[in-house]
Amino acid sequence: MPLNVEDKKAIVADIGAQLAAAQTVVLAEYRGIPVGELTTLRANARAQGVYLRVLKNTLARRAAQGTQFEPLADSMVGPLIYGISVDPIASAKVLQQFAKTQEHLVIKAGLYNGKMLDVNGVKALASIPSRDELLSQLLGVMLAPVSAMARVLGAVAAQKADGAPAPAAVPVTATEAVVDAVPAEVVVEAVPAVEAAADQSNVETPAAE
């Protein structure tokens, strides 16, 4: 059913509000994708905080006017689905991952931080680990020396019991090399979360009465 004027105004206002808060927009052609798979894609996008919607390009262009995403207007051609996200990576990641399993979804263009992205640019953006993934990796790196020391102490105790020589200590430089490989800004951002996790693990659990 054709949209009336009020419907169009509501859509433009909705998309405009999404764009005002967004960092990234990705456009993809969805021609030939079964409805069931599009439903799955929408559900996955929603779970990742991505606003995903099939839009009339004329309405999308109108909503993008005066925003940082206005340069995308020339790419708004054909049957497109729009991925809009506050997270700089999420929309690119959701659509690129789906495109790997559904050849009918074709990434057309994107825009992040005021910069136009071609297909390869969107793929590169999608390949960047998310904040949660980086925090998980950093936590693993920071806990690795603790795990290694625990293994050494366990071996020392076992070998002392058997009267065998104790093993050499794990070199600190190996750990430092791994930590140095993590970007400084990620370390700064992740430290509070890691410290909070450590504090939580040190809380004694009350004995059952």
Secondary structure, 3 states (H helix, E strand, C coil): CCCCHHHHHHHHHHHHHHHHHCCEEEEEECCCCCHHHHHHHHHHHHHCCEEEEECCHHHHHHHHCCCCCHHHHHHCCCCEEEEEECCCCHHHHHHHHHHHHCCCCEEEEEEECCEEECHHHHHHHHCCCCHHHHHHHHHHHHHHHHHHHHHHHHHHHHHHHHCCCCCCCCCHHHHHHHHHCCCHHHHHHHHHHHHHHHHHHCCCCCCCC
